Amino acid sequence: MPLPDFHVSEPFTLGIELEMQVLIRRAMT
């Protein structure tokens, strides 16, 4: 995987991880 591609998709992946954490917290509550 090219370095530029990784840097560009990094924020997108972080956003998905944050959304997953929120969904998990809501499911556990």
N, C-alpha and C positions, 0 to 999 in steps of 0.2 A: 504493500500500500504506500503510495507516494506521500512524502512528508506534508506538502501543501494541502493535499486532500484531507489528511488527518487533522491538521490545524483547523480547517474550515468546518469539519464535521464534529469537532470536539464540543462546541457549545450546544449543538443539536442533541448530541448524546447525553450531555449533562441535563438538558431540559427534560428528556425522556425519563432519566433516573429520578429527577425531582417529582415528576408526575406520578411515577410508579410508587414512590414513597408515600405520597399523599393518598393514593388509592388504597394502599395497604393499611395506612393508619385509619382510614374511614371504614374499611372492612373489619378491622379488629375492634373498633368501638361499638 
